[in-house]
Amino acid sequence: MAQSGELGVGTMLLIGTVGMLLLAMAVIVFFLVYQRRLLAQQEQLQQIKIEQQKALLEASLQTQENERRRIAKDLHDEVGANLSTINLFTKQIEKFVEAESKAGKMVGKTKDLIATTIASVRTISKDLLPATLDRFGLVEAAQELCDRINQADAVLVKLEHQVTEERLPQTQELALFRIIQELFNNTLKHAQATQVNLFIHYTPKSLKIIFKDNGVGFDANALMQSKDSTKGLGLKNLESRAQVLGASLNYTNPPEGGTQVNILSNTA
């Protein structure tokens, strides 16, 4: 009987121990499952937040493009038309004055100024709404931009490209063209460069754009974090456009000097 009692107590202790272990394991499993669910929820919320930010960026950039189109149309339809009319009036006035007289010389200078203004309006309209981009694609639009800069004979621009015959979606081409425009704008304003090399490569699954100048160079990170918000505004716009494209954008300062900007994306 004593042995039977001892076996009973031992069995109860064993069952209790196993039960405690099973309970502990259940608590651990529950905790791990809970943690995984919590992490999954956090990742889902983070993804939603990223998508919302991307949607806001896309909406903001689309608003900018709509405003550019409106301004370009107003410049072409109203300002350009008015300048052309003024030019016609000036030519009519020219008939009634002697070319060598003071009035004739003033008319001549007025004609030159009108012609320069008309050319400026056309250039601004092209920058705001590049027709070449819509008709022929990114490479042709970039080449037109490079040719225009080369005509100024201050900076030598070389463009190389390696692309498929298939064009990128219109929104992507426009975003990339705006990035290239902004890079040239920064270089011409601040870099004191004499040469720029632009390389464009894309396929349906990958994208690579390399922009390199031989200017004075700069610290992109310091400029982005500057207290003067206007200094890093252009760089932030570049970052926003790259983010919408799902591309990385980084700056390097090569040993030979200048600045190199790499825009990379791989959807394979």
FENHUPE-V150502 format. One record per residue. SS is DSSP state (@ for helix, = for strand, . for the rest). PHI is phi in degrees with one decimal (* if undefined). Layout:
BEGIN
ss=SS phi=PHI
ss=SS phi=PHI
END
This chain:
BEGIN
ss=. phi=*
ss=@ phi=-64.8
ss=@ phi=-63.5
ss=@ phi=-61.5
ss=@ phi=-67.8
ss=@ phi=-64.4
ss=@ phi=-62.4
ss=@ phi=-63.7
ss=@ phi=-65.0
ss=@ phi=-62.7
ss=@ phi=-63.4
ss=@ phi=-63.5
ss=@ phi=-63.6
ss=@ phi=-62.9
ss=@ phi=-62.8
ss=@ phi=-64.0
ss=@ phi=-64.3
ss=@ phi=-61.2
ss=@ phi=-60.8
ss=@ phi=-63.8
ss=@ phi=-63.9
ss=@ phi=-62.7
ss=@ phi=-65.1
ss=@ phi=-63.2
ss=@ phi=-64.3
ss=@ phi=-63.6
ss=@ phi=-63.0
ss=@ phi=-64.4
ss=@ phi=-61.4
ss=@ phi=-60.0
ss=@ phi=-63.5
ss=@ phi=-64.3
ss=@ phi=-62.3
ss=@ phi=-62.4
ss=@ phi=-62.6
ss=@ phi=-63.3
ss=@ phi=-63.2
ss=@ phi=-64.2
ss=@ phi=-64.1
ss=@ phi=-63.4
ss=@ phi=-65.0
ss=@ phi=-63.3
ss=@ phi=-63.7
ss=@ phi=-64.5
ss=@ phi=-63.7
ss=@ phi=-64.0
ss=@ phi=-64.9
ss=@ phi=-62.4
ss=@ phi=-63.3
ss=@ phi=-62.6
ss=@ phi=-65.3
ss=@ phi=-65.7
ss=@ phi=-62.0
ss=@ phi=-64.7
ss=@ phi=-63.5
ss=@ phi=-64.1
ss=@ phi=-62.3
ss=@ phi=-60.6
ss=@ phi=-64.3
ss=@ phi=-64.0
ss=@ phi=-67.1
ss=@ phi=-65.6
ss=@ phi=-62.1
ss=@ phi=-60.6
ss=@ phi=-66.4
ss=@ phi=-62.6
ss=@ phi=-68.4
ss=@ phi=-60.4
ss=@ phi=-61.5
ss=@ phi=-63.8
ss=@ phi=-65.0
ss=@ phi=-61.1
ss=@ phi=-65.5
ss=@ phi=-64.7
ss=@ phi=-61.7
ss=@ phi=-72.1
ss=@ phi=-79.4
ss=@ phi=-105.6
ss=@ phi=-64.2
ss=@ phi=-61.8
ss=@ phi=-64.4
ss=@ phi=-64.6
ss=@ phi=-64.4
ss=@ phi=-63.8
ss=@ phi=-65.6
ss=@ phi=-60.8
ss=@ phi=-63.3
ss=@ phi=-64.3
ss=@ phi=-60.2
ss=@ phi=-64.3
ss=@ phi=-64.4
ss=@ phi=-67.0
ss=@ phi=-62.1
ss=@ phi=-58.6
ss=. phi=-68.1
ss=. phi=-101.8
ss=. phi=-127.4
ss=. phi=-78.5
ss=. phi=-59.2
ss=. phi=-88.4
ss=. phi=-75.5
ss=@ phi=-61.5
ss=@ phi=-64.2
ss=@ phi=-63.4
ss=@ phi=-66.5
ss=@ phi=-65.4
ss=@ phi=-64.4
ss=@ phi=-61.2
ss=@ phi=-65.5
ss=@ phi=-63.8
ss=@ phi=-60.4
ss=@ phi=-62.7
ss=@ phi=-65.9
ss=@ phi=-63.3
ss=@ phi=-62.0
ss=@ phi=-64.0
ss=@ phi=-66.4
ss=@ phi=-61.3
ss=@ phi=-62.9
ss=@ phi=-65.1
ss=@ phi=-62.4
ss=@ phi=-64.1
ss=@ phi=-63.6
ss=@ phi=-63.0
ss=@ phi=-62.2
ss=@ phi=-63.7
ss=@ phi=-67.2
ss=@ phi=-73.5
ss=. phi=-139.7
ss=. phi=-70.5
ss=@ phi=-64.2
ss=@ phi=-61.6
ss=@ phi=-63.9
ss=@ phi=-65.7
ss=@ phi=-82.5
ss=@ phi=-120.0
ss=. phi=105.2
ss=@ phi=-63.9
ss=@ phi=-62.4
ss=@ phi=-64.0
ss=@ phi=-66.4
ss=@ phi=-65.0
ss=@ phi=-63.8
ss=@ phi=-60.7
ss=@ phi=-63.8
ss=@ phi=-63.0
ss=@ phi=-61.1
ss=@ phi=-65.1
ss=@ phi=-69.9
ss=@ phi=-63.4
ss=@ phi=-63.6
ss=. phi=-71.4
ss=. phi=59.8
ss=. phi=-113.9
ss=. phi=-129.7
ss== phi=-91.1
ss== phi=-112.6
ss== phi=-118.8
ss== phi=-113.5
ss== phi=-121.2
ss== phi=-146.3
ss== phi=-144.1
ss== phi=-133.8
ss=. phi=-82.9
ss=. phi=-67.6
ss=. phi=-72.5
ss=. phi=-80.4
ss=. phi=-77.1
ss=. phi=-56.1
ss=@ phi=-56.6
ss=@ phi=-65.0
ss=@ phi=-68.9
ss=@ phi=-61.2
ss=@ phi=-65.7
ss=@ phi=-61.6
ss=@ phi=-66.6
ss=@ phi=-64.4
ss=@ phi=-64.9
ss=@ phi=-62.9
ss=@ phi=-63.1
ss=@ phi=-57.3
ss=@ phi=-66.0
ss=@ phi=-63.2
ss=@ phi=-63.5
ss=@ phi=-59.8
ss=@ phi=-63.8
ss=@ phi=-65.9
ss=@ phi=-66.2
ss=@ phi=-81.6
ss=@ phi=-121.3
ss=@ phi=-81.7
ss=. phi=56.5
ss=. phi=-85.7
ss=. phi=-114.3
ss== phi=-147.7
ss== phi=-133.0
ss== phi=-114.3
ss== phi=-121.0
ss== phi=-122.2
ss== phi=-121.6
ss== phi=-138.4
ss== phi=-154.3
ss== phi=-132.9
ss=. phi=-60.4
ss=. phi=-116.8
ss== phi=-148.7
ss== phi=-145.5
ss== phi=-147.4
ss== phi=-128.1
ss== phi=-120.7
ss== phi=-119.4
ss== phi=-135.2
ss== phi=-122.7
ss=. phi=-106.9
ss=. phi=-80.0
ss=. phi=-78.0
ss=. phi=76.7
ss=. phi=-162.1
ss=. phi=-96.3
ss=@ phi=-62.6
ss=@ phi=-63.1
ss=@ phi=-65.0
ss=@ phi=-68.3
ss=@ phi=-64.6
ss=. phi=-93.6
ss=. phi=-62.8
ss=. phi=-68.3
ss=. phi=-80.2
ss=. phi=-62.6
ss=. phi=-70.1
ss=. phi=-68.2
ss=. phi=-99.4
ss=@ phi=-63.8
ss=@ phi=-61.9
ss=@ phi=-66.6
ss=@ phi=-66.5
ss=@ phi=-63.4
ss=@ phi=-62.4
ss=@ phi=-60.8
ss=@ phi=-63.3
ss=@ phi=-66.4
ss=@ phi=-64.4
ss=@ phi=-62.9
ss=@ phi=-62.8
ss=@ phi=-76.1
ss=. phi=73.6
ss=. phi=-112.1
ss== phi=-89.6
ss== phi=-134.8
ss== phi=-136.9
ss== phi=-114.5
ss== phi=-135.0
ss=. phi=-115.1
ss=. phi=-59.1
ss=. phi=-57.1
ss=. phi=-77.6
ss=. phi=105.4
ss=. phi=84.7
ss== phi=-133.5
ss== phi=-123.1
ss== phi=-117.4
ss== phi=-115.7
ss== phi=-114.6
ss== phi=-130.3
ss== phi=-153.0
ss== phi=-136.8
ss=. phi=-106.3
ss=. phi=-68.2
END
